[in-house]
């Protein structure tokens, strides 16, 4: 069974709602999963997991949520070769850089050697209205990883 960590950053609570839904799907399948707020982990902790899932909303002109900024920069010091990864985040498609945080985190994970196993989940608007998409995404990850 793959050891999984879901790391999220949140300001309004939307990313937490998504993270908890993903965690719930994993727990339903008896997966070894840990849910952690980005302020409670260090980038180096990611190396202890087989599957890394990062969740972050996009702010301003395509920027990471405040708590994720230093975490993402510090990730350049870690080696994640052999690790699987996925990213998710809520956003607003009325902005030019819709869910850019997902793209930023995917690029960082790949630069650290992790393999992205699924297209990032980008939710537009109210996350509660898109829980089916969040559940389906989590289930696809479980199927891919045989967690």
C-alpha positions as CSV (number, residue, x, y, z in Angstrom):
1,X,0.0,0.0,0.0
2,X,1.4,3.4,-1.0
3,X,2.1,5.8,1.8
4,X,0.3,9.0,0.8
5,X,0.4,12.6,1.9
6,X,-2.1,15.3,1.0
7,X,-0.7,18.8,1.7
8,X,-3.0,21.8,1.3
9,X,-2.9,25.5,1.7
10,X,-6.1,27.4,2.3
11,X,-7.3,30.9,3.0
12,X,-11.1,30.7,2.5
13,X,-11.5,27.0,3.3
14,X,-12.2,25.8,-0.2
15,X,-9.0,23.9,-0.6
16,X,-9.5,22.3,2.8
17,X,-12.9,21.1,1.7
18,X,-11.4,19.5,-1.4
19,X,-8.5,18.0,0.6
20,X,-10.8,16.4,3.1
21,X,-13.0,14.9,0.4
22,X,-9.9,13.4,-1.3
23,X,-8.7,12.1,2.1
24,X,-12.1,10.5,2.7
25,X,-12.1,8.7,-0.6
26,X,-8.6,7.3,0.2
27,X,-9.7,6.2,3.7
28,X,-12.8,4.5,2.3
29,X,-10.2,2.3,0.4
30,X,-8.2,1.8,3.6
31,X,-5.3,3.7,2.1
32,X,-2.4,4.9,4.2
33,X,-3.0,8.6,4.0
34,X,-2.0,11.7,5.9
35,X,-3.7,15.1,5.6
36,X,-1.5,18.1,6.5
37,X,-1.8,21.8,6.2
38,X,1.3,23.2,4.4
39,X,2.3,25.2,7.5
40,X,2.6,22.0,9.5
41,X,5.1,20.1,7.2
42,X,8.5,20.8,5.7
43,X,9.3,20.2,2.0
44,X,11.8,17.5,3.0
45,X,8.9,15.5,4.7
46,X,7.5,14.7,1.2
47,X,10.4,12.3,0.6
48,X,8.9,10.0,3.2
49,X,5.8,9.3,1.0
50,X,5.3,7.3,-2.2
51,X,2.4,9.5,-3.4
52,X,2.3,13.2,-2.9
53,X,-0.9,15.2,-3.5
54,X,-0.6,19.0,-3.2
55,X,-3.6,21.3,-3.1
56,X,-3.4,25.1,-3.5
57,X,-5.8,27.9,-4.6
58,X,-4.6,30.5,-7.0
59,X,-4.5,34.2,-5.9
60,X,-4.0,37.5,-7.7
61,X,-2.3,37.2,-11.0
62,X,-1.6,33.4,-10.9
63,X,0.1,33.3,-7.5
64,X,0.3,30.5,-4.9
65,X,-1.7,30.9,-1.7
66,X,0.5,32.7,0.8
67,X,1.3,29.7,3.0
68,X,2.6,27.7,-0.1
69,X,5.0,30.4,-1.4
70,X,8.0,29.6,0.8
71,X,7.2,25.8,0.8
72,X,7.3,25.7,-3.0
73,X,10.6,27.6,-3.1
74,X,12.2,25.2,-0.5
75,X,11.1,22.2,-2.6
76,X,14.0,22.9,-5.0
77,X,16.3,21.3,-2.3
78,X,14.6,17.9,-2.3
79,X,14.8,14.8,-4.5
80,X,11.5,13.1,-5.2
81,X,12.7,10.6,-7.9
82,X,10.6,7.5,-7.8
83,X,7.6,9.4,-6.2
84,X,4.2,9.7,-7.8
85,X,2.4,13.0,-7.5
86,X,-0.8,14.9,-8.3
87,X,-2.1,18.5,-7.7
88,X,-5.5,20.1,-7.3
89,X,-6.9,23.5,-6.5
90,X,-9.9,25.8,-6.7
91,X,-9.9,29.0,-8.8
92,X,-12.0,31.4,-10.8
93,X,-12.0,31.2,-14.6
94,X,-12.8,34.9,-14.9
95,X,-9.1,35.5,-14.1
96,X,-6.5,35.1,-16.9
97,X,-4.3,32.7,-14.8
98,X,-7.1,30.3,-13.9
99,X,-5.8,27.7,-11.4
100,X,-2.1,28.6,-12.2
101,X,-1.1,27.4,-8.7
102,X,-1.8,23.8,-9.9
103,X,0.5,24.3,-12.8
104,X,3.2,25.9,-10.7
105,X,3.2,23.0,-8.2
106,X,3.1,20.4,-10.9
107,X,6.2,22.0,-12.5
108,X,8.0,22.1,-9.2
109,X,7.2,18.4,-8.4
110,X,8.5,17.4,-11.8
111,X,11.7,19.4,-11.3
112,X,12.2,17.5,-8.1
113,X,11.9,14.2,-10.0
114,X,8.4,13.2,-9.1
115,X,6.1,11.7,-11.8
116,X,2.8,13.4,-12.3
117,X,0.3,10.6,-12.6
118,X,-2.9,12.5,-13.5
119,X,-3.9,15.8,-14.9
120,X,-4.3,18.4,-12.2
121,X,-7.8,19.0,-10.8
122,X,-8.9,22.6,-11.4
123,X,-12.3,23.5,-9.9
124,X,-14.0,26.7,-11.1
125,X,-16.1,28.5,-8.6
126,X,-17.9,26.9,-5.7
127,X,-16.1,23.7,-4.7
128,X,-19.3,22.3,-3.1
129,X,-20.9,22.2,-6.5
130,X,-18.0,20.1,-7.9
131,X,-17.6,17.4,-5.2
132,X,-18.4,14.7,-7.8
133,X,-15.5,15.8,-9.9
134,X,-13.2,15.8,-6.8
135,X,-14.4,12.3,-5.8
136,X,-13.9,11.0,-9.4
137,X,-10.4,12.5,-9.5
138,X,-9.4,10.8,-6.2
139,X,-10.9,7.5,-7.4
140,X,-8.8,7.7,-10.6
141,X,-5.7,8.2,-8.5
142,X,-6.5,5.2,-6.4
143,X,-7.0,3.1,-9.6
144,X,-3.7,4.3,-11.1
145,X,-1.7,3.7,-8.0
146,X,-3.5,0.5,-6.8
147,X,-3.3,2.1,-3.4
